[in-house]
Amino acid sequence: MSTVGPREVIEKALAEGRTALTAPEGRELCQAYGIATPGEGLATSADEAARLAGEIGFPVVLKIVSPDILHKTDAGGVLVGLKTAEEVRAGYDTILTNARAYDPDAKIDGIQVQQLVGGGHEVIVGAVTDPTFGKVIAFGLGGVLVEVLKDVTFRLAPVSGDDALKMLDDIRAAEVLRGVRGAEPANREALAALIERVGRLVTDIPEIVEVDLNPVFADANGAVAADVRVIIGTPQPEVARLSREEILRQMNRIFKPRSVAVIGASAETGKIGNSVMKNLINGGYQGQIYPINPKADEIMGLKAYKSVADVPGDVDVAVFAIPAKFVAPALEEVGRKGVAGAVMIPSGFAETGNVEGQKEIVEIARRHGVRMLGPNIYGYYYTPENLCATFCTPYDVRGSVALTSQSGGIGMAILGFSRTTKMGVSAIVGVGNKADVDEDDLLTFFEQDDNTKAVAMHLEDLKDGRGFVEAARRVVKEKPVIVLKAGRTAMGARAAGSHTGALAGDDKVYDDILRQAGVVRAPGLNDMLEYARALPILPAPKGENVVIITGAGGSGVLLSDAIVDAGLTLMDIPDDLDAAFRAYIPPFGAAGNPIDITGGEPPSTYENTVRLGLQDDRIHALVLGYWHTIVTPPMVFAELIARVVAEERAKGNTKPVVASLAGDTEVEEASEYLFEHGVVAYPYTTEKPVAVLGAKYRWARAAGLLR
Amino acid sequence: MSTVGPREVIEKALAEGRTALTAPEGRELCQAYGIATPGEGLATSADEAARLAGEIGFPVVLKIVSPDILHKTDAGGVLVGLKTAEEVRAGYDTILTNARAYDPDAKIDGIQVQQLVGGGHEVIVGAVTDPTFGKVIAFGLGGVLVEVLKDVTFRLAPVSGDDALKMLDDIRAAEVLRGVRGAEPANREALAALIERVGRLVTDIPEIVEVDLNPVFADANGAVAADVRVIIGTPQPEVARLSREEILRQMNRIFKPRSVAVIGASAETGKIGNSVMKNLINGGYQGQIYPINPKADEIMGLKAYKSVADVPGDVDVAVFAIPAKFVAPALEEVGRKGVAGAVMIPSGFAETGNVEGQKEIVEIARRHGVRMLGPNIYGYYYTPENLCATFCTPYDVRGSVALTSQSGGIGMAILGFSRTTKMGVSAIVGVGNKADVDEDDLLTFFEQDDNTKAVAMHLEDLKDGRGFVEAARRVVKEKPVIVLKAGRTAMGARAAGSHTGALAGDDKVYDDILRQAGVVRAPGLNDMLEYARALPILPAPKGENVVIITGAGGSGVLLSDAIVDAGLTLMDIPDDLDAAFRAYIPPFGAAGNPIDITGGEPPSTYENTVRLGLQDDRIHALVLGYWHTIVTPPMVFAELIARVVAEERAKGNTKPVVASLAGDTEVEEASEYLFEHGVVAYPYTTEKPVAVLGAKYRWARAAGLLR
């Protein structure tokens, strides 16, 4: 057994041009990192074999070691399950006899004595190098569960001991490890330690591309990796990251510019350079606007300049509205001018196959320290500055959610949805090809932006997965980060590939790692939009106890279904609280949870029960089900609930309240009124209000606000 | 071994007051039905044991048989895995010696020789008596998969051979039985035959309440039930069902009445009897309306009668708008009058605990042959007759979907949603407590109702699950049946219990059996409403090839995700078709599927590609992604697509087309326009149009329209 260190093992293998380690090399790495492998040794006599077996522990496996015998089993060179020293001695002789009969000329180095493992639970621990996230650790139960049901969980490497323990619970069949049907539970600490060590191993040695410990046998005593496979290769290049301060210095100039130049400004309707000018002016932007156009002296009443170089004073942002082929020289001038941000609307770069052209402008921007948004974008909005630097239409409903999109189509959907729902927005940003500025930069800005209370991002890929996770983890402590990751499915990912040329990672990796980062993942476009609209106006819950109060029993049942779907908990109502609710509802109503106040009740019944729900400290969130009746019409309900919620908030009883309104069309106006008054309400759906509450809870848990 | 038949076995056990069969009795039932159990026999000498083992096949298990030795293992009375006649002989003696040492006085009947089974796959086959559906067969993989992951599937008993084979594929881990990781595949026919036989067994013998064959070992040779457990008891009572003709005779009078009496008609605003009168009159009902009120001579210009008995001529429907306590005597009069349907709006029956009161009115209705809707309902609408027999508000947008709801709140949501989306409706029916008329009756009517092309039902329970499945299977051949089953989750089911007193079955049973019936299950209220609105206007697809044509690559990725979520298939586009599409799109667009025509394209690009998609016979459905641009504004897109789709339909190119519109608020009007022109379109969502298409496909598959 050699005594060289892990680095030497790897370097030797690489020097030999290999892409995989041998089994003994793999075991050496494991030993160096405290990862248990089956005990073993080489015996050159029957007595030595028996002694080794005694040290290793019975039962053992004996295997012939000979460079001339490749098919050990065919040669009668393997014996399994030897239980005593006598059996080992006899086995040693049997194997030698068999081997000599098989090939009298074979050079025999001896016989390997190996611990027979195989008890307890068969699990898989591995590591892969993900193109987005780098080294990623995988854990799953062996056999059918991983191979057929893909029951596996991923984490960024390295993994802390706590996270490794959480991984054990993160598979669907987690219960198995705790012992079911009388099976022995696995030693969770030992298994978690093994996972943690694999994480350290692949982090310490960048040349390790892939590790498979499969199977690992985990029982009450410990965890032993029965088979070790290590793939090596060239390490991924380090991603250069700017410091938070550097990012913020430029981002703050970009989002709060004192001056904006429009490269390719135009007076001609239908031109992008005309739309951008109109939106800047009509949007109400108060800083300096400099139209740049070599052929004009004045555009829309503003003095035009031949070049950005001619502009007197500083320029913070240059919006590009010229064809791709003119961008490079214009960007040089912008760079020389010391502009902070280039908003690169033009298409015709990587998305159309012009990868070189994109490289060229990235290089120019880098050289001058210009941060570039795009190319291939609609531009961006920042409502606190009345800034509409886009060719779309102005948007002015100020609010506290910032949205970003990788696709222009999705950006347009964001705009339309915002307008029709009057969603309060701080920013809408197109990131397009993400040649420079990406989600990490934007998160870093929104983190410290007091105008932004939640962030929602549509993305198809991440250029720097670890950078995103780092930024998201920081932001999530303060504000929800909602992510719509497109290309979720194998088919979807294929489409992403053909759209942006980006290699979208496997979705399960994304899913686990985004969750680990505390991000709220939206299952679809409309969900992302609804979460974005609702999360900033819902207060954070302080505990897991959700109570349904409903005027329609039928809604109560559906709301209960939705509660479970959303991963929420219907509170088990204590007797005193039950009695308190019962005092307000008819005798045939149902207390418990849902609290069914029954149809046809007057406003006072809604008021009494909702107020009690808000006042009792043991309740943490309310889900209301309204049923349209003549006794309590929709707007009466809406105004009443808005008033009660406001009164209780003023007293410090601040809890998230969502509502589902069932009724004739007046419930639409009532829902809108409630939304404007801080109660997330929807007509004709029992699912949506609860899904939104569920999203708020997911964030609150990630932010550590519960328990 | 006895030679009595299965009936005798059961009757003997019942006569002895037992609720379970002994293991030998269970094996006898299995033998009678051709269900293999391990071979076995009783030996009273070592030689006989060896002979028996030879007949049964090695390896075998030996077990002491003694009424005095309860703990066989403790007595050294069990030996497992004996492989030869010699081992069996020796084992026989060993066990006898051990047993005598353990208890010298024990009476020893002999030693049982039993086939040792345990190879192949461990599966579970069982039967339970579901309160809703009666005898139900369950199948799953043994061990962790069933116990931890609940990977099990259900079918109504009896199960045909084909259905039994489908059950094998209906579990998540289905692949396992086909052999993974080099494992031997199970003999599917043998396993299916075993399932089928269990189905016959529990159907033939109603006293069998539950069967557990667990484990069954299934290998390449066959399937053997290693352990048999049978629970017996009182059979469920037979459900009395009316004939289809009887149901239709009354239902046709109820939905197409020549005259309607309003019991408790009132001139006083705010009274239910006043709302019903107003809705009948203002709704435009053209038949006779008879207000019944002992204290009035005339109501709303119509002659009032003291009692329904005083009405001259026949009355088809009586709408009750009087308090519960007055219902029984009024219903007697209605019955004596020969009224076909009693629409029982009043609450105050079973839902408030007044079970006796409900029983009383059911008994009166039955006695007179009156079919009763409710009690505890909002009434019903049937637009082809301008009939609004409800206390809500009139609804007059005629169309082809019939909706029913068990809850009044959900009924109100149906009404509001219908009005706001202008959903074309044939009927809206409240079924409330379902004391008499239930979903089966309504399905039977809608099946033959030419005004109805799709049915959507909200339900919390089924009184007669088998009756529903039978009716649904018939209807589904012609029209989609959409079901929102509330109380899906354990928590939801609990709430259903407290709401209606109905015992909601386990959701997995509902889910499998509804699917087996061909029903399209909606995951939530809003989904049910959207399916109801969209399915009747979408033509049925003729094959599985779905193609996405999109102006926004970003939408294409999200639409692809949605395609997979909805269980649809993105067509693999053949080269010639790919070339044909490419001819219409810019060189940097992406053909393949999604077909990304790229943003900024003129209407002609949409027209050419969509027309090609409609004309090529290999394509069966289109999903369109629109991106709002100046070049092709929303209404231009909408009118263009509506025209192309209509033109191609006129030529016989009839395919379902759905669209997702991303853009500013004008896309809302464009979506509405498309919807009105037979293209299911939504703004701000990529999920909904595809989910609706998926629902249409689920129905088309159930109706046998594909392949």
Contacts between the chains, C-beta under 8 A, distances in Angstrom:
chain1	res1	chain2	res2	distance
A	143	B	181	7.1
A	144	B	145	7.3
A	144	B	173	6.1
A	144	B	176	5.3
A	144	B	180	6.7
A	144	B	181	7.9
A	145	B	144	7.3
A	147	B	180	5.8
A	147	B	181	6.4
A	148	B	172	8.0
A	148	B	173	5.1
A	148	B	175	4.8
A	148	B	176	5.7
A	148	B	180	6.0
A	149	B	149	7.3
A	149	B	172	6.1
A	149	B	173	5.9
A	172	B	148	7.9
A	172	B	149	6.1
A	173	B	144	6.1
A	173	B	148	5.1
A	173	B	149	6.0
A	175	B	148	4.8
A	176	B	144	5.3
A	176	B	148	5.7
A	180	B	144	6.7
A	180	B	147	5.9
A	180	B	148	6.0
A	181	B	143	7.1
A	181	B	144	8.0
A	181	B	147	6.4
A	270	B	630	6.7
A	347	B	599	8.0
A	351	B	553	7.7
A	351	B	588	7.2
A	352	B	588	3.5
A	353	B	588	5.9
A	392	B	664	7.1
A	393	B	664	6.0
A	405	B	554	7.1
A	406	B	554	6.5
A	407	B	552	6.0
A	407	B	553	6.3
A	407	B	554	2.1
A	407	B	555	7.2
A	407	B	557	7.7
A	408	B	552	6.5
A	408	B	554	6.9
A	408	B	599	6.0
A	408	B	627	6.8
A	409	B	550	7.8
A	409	B	551	7.1
A	409	B	552	2.5
A	409	B	553	7.4
A	409	B	554	4.7
A	409	B	555	4.7
A	409	B	599	7.0
A	409	B	625	7.0
A	409	B	627	4.1
A	409	B	662	4.2
A	410	B	552	7.3
A	410	B	554	4.6
A	410	B	555	7.1
A	410	B	558	7.6
A	410	B	662	6.4
A	412	B	552	7.9
A	412	B	627	6.3
A	412	B	628	4.8
A	412	B	662	5.0
A	412	B	663	4.6
A	412	B	664	6.5
A	413	B	662	3.9
A	413	B	663	6.9
A	413	B	683	7.5
A	413	B	684	5.0
A	415	B	663	7.8
A	415	B	664	5.6
A	416	B	628	7.4
A	416	B	662	7.5
A	416	B	663	5.3
A	416	B	664	4.6
A	416	B	665	5.1
A	416	B	666	7.9
A	416	B	667	5.7
A	416	B	668	7.5
A	416	B	683	6.3
A	416	B	684	6.1
A	417	B	683	7.7
A	417	B	684	4.3
A	419	B	664	6.6
A	419	B	665	5.1
A	420	B	665	5.1
A	420	B	668	6.5
A	420	B	684	7.9
A	458	B	554	7.3
A	460	B	554	7.1
A	460	B	557	5.8
A	484	B	558	7.9
A	486	B	554	6.8
A	486	B	557	4.2
A	486	B	558	5.0
A	486	B	561	6.4
A	487	B	557	5.1
A	487	B	560	7.6
A	487	B	561	6.9
A	488	B	561	4.7
A	488	B	564	7.9
A	489	B	560	7.0
A	489	B	561	5.3
A	489	B	564	3.9
A	489	B	565	7.3
A	490	B	564	7.4
A	491	B	560	5.0
A	491	B	561	7.6
A	491	B	563	6.5
A	491	B	564	5.0
A	491	B	570	5.4
A	492	B	557	5.6
A	492	B	558	7.6
A	492	B	560	4.3
A	492	B	561	3.9
A	492	B	564	6.5
A	494	B	560	7.4
A	495	B	553	8.0
A	495	B	556	5.4
A	495	B	557	4.7
A	495	B	560	4.2
A	495	B	594	5.4
A	496	B	557	4.9
A	498	B	590	4.5
A	498	B	592	6.0
A	498	B	596	7.2
A	499	B	553	3.8
A	499	B	554	7.2
A	499	B	556	6.5
A	499	B	557	6.0
A	499	B	590	6.8
A	499	B	596	6.5
A	500	B	553	7.4
A	523	B	687	7.7
A	524	B	558	7.2
A	524	B	561	7.7
A	524	B	562	7.0
A	524	B	685	6.9
A	524	B	686	6.6
A	524	B	687	3.9
A	525	B	558	5.7
A	525	B	684	7.0
A	525	B	685	5.7
A	525	B	686	4.9
A	525	B	687	6.6
A	526	B	684	6.0
A	526	B	685	3.9
A	526	B	686	8.0
A	526	B	687	6.1
A	526	B	688	6.9
A	527	B	687	7.9
A	529	B	684	6.2
A	550	B	409	7.9
A	551	B	409	7.1
A	552	B	407	6.0
A	552	B	408	6.5
A	552	B	409	2.5
A	552	B	410	7.4
A	552	B	412	7.9
A	553	B	351	7.7
A	553	B	407	6.3
A	553	B	409	7.4
A	553	B	495	8.0
A	553	B	499	3.9
A	553	B	500	7.5
A	554	B	405	7.1
A	554	B	406	6.5
A	554	B	407	2.1
A	554	B	408	6.9
A	554	B	409	4.6
A	554	B	410	4.6
A	554	B	458	7.3
A	554	B	460	7.1
A	554	B	486	6.8
A	554	B	499	7.2
A	555	B	407	7.2
A	555	B	409	4.7
A	555	B	410	7.1
A	556	B	495	5.4
A	556	B	499	6.5
A	557	B	407	7.7
A	557	B	460	5.8
A	557	B	486	4.2
A	557	B	487	5.1
A	557	B	492	5.6
A	557	B	495	4.7
A	557	B	496	4.9
A	557	B	499	6.0
A	558	B	410	7.6
A	558	B	484	7.9
A	558	B	486	5.0
A	558	B	492	7.5
A	558	B	524	7.2
A	558	B	525	5.7
A	560	B	487	7.6
A	560	B	489	7.0
A	560	B	491	5.0
A	560	B	492	4.3
A	560	B	494	7.4
A	560	B	495	4.2
A	561	B	486	6.4
A	561	B	487	6.9
A	561	B	488	4.7
A	561	B	489	5.3
A	561	B	491	7.6
A	561	B	492	3.9
A	561	B	524	7.7
A	562	B	524	7.0
A	563	B	491	6.5
A	564	B	488	8.0
A	564	B	489	3.9
A	564	B	490	7.3
A	564	B	491	5.0
A	564	B	492	6.6
A	565	B	489	7.3
A	570	B	491	5.5
A	588	B	351	7.2
A	588	B	352	3.5
A	588	B	353	5.8
A	590	B	498	4.5
A	590	B	499	6.8
A	592	B	498	6.0
A	594	B	495	5.4
A	594	B	498	8.0
A	596	B	498	7.2
A	596	B	499	6.6
A	599	B	347	7.9
A	599	B	408	6.0
A	599	B	409	7.0
A	625	B	409	7.0
A	627	B	408	6.8
A	627	B	409	4.1
A	627	B	412	6.4
A	628	B	412	4.8
A	628	B	416	7.4
A	630	B	270	6.6
A	662	B	409	4.2
A	662	B	410	6.4
A	662	B	412	5.0
A	662	B	413	3.9
A	662	B	416	7.5
A	663	B	412	4.6
A	663	B	413	6.9
A	663	B	415	7.8
A	663	B	416	5.4
A	664	B	392	7.1
A	664	B	393	5.9
A	664	B	412	6.5
A	664	B	415	5.6
A	664	B	416	4.5
A	664	B	419	6.6
A	665	B	416	5.1
A	665	B	419	5.1
A	665	B	420	5.1
A	666	B	416	7.9
A	667	B	416	5.7
A	668	B	416	7.5
A	668	B	420	6.5
A	683	B	413	7.5
A	683	B	416	6.3
A	683	B	417	7.7
A	684	B	413	5.0
A	684	B	416	6.1
A	684	B	417	4.3
A	684	B	420	7.9
A	684	B	525	6.9
A	684	B	526	6.1
A	684	B	529	6.1
A	685	B	524	6.9
A	685	B	525	5.6
A	685	B	526	4.0
A	686	B	524	6.6
A	686	B	525	4.9
A	686	B	526	8.0
A	687	B	523	7.7
A	687	B	524	3.9
A	687	B	525	6.6
A	687	B	526	6.1
A	687	B	527	7.8
A	688	B	526	6.9
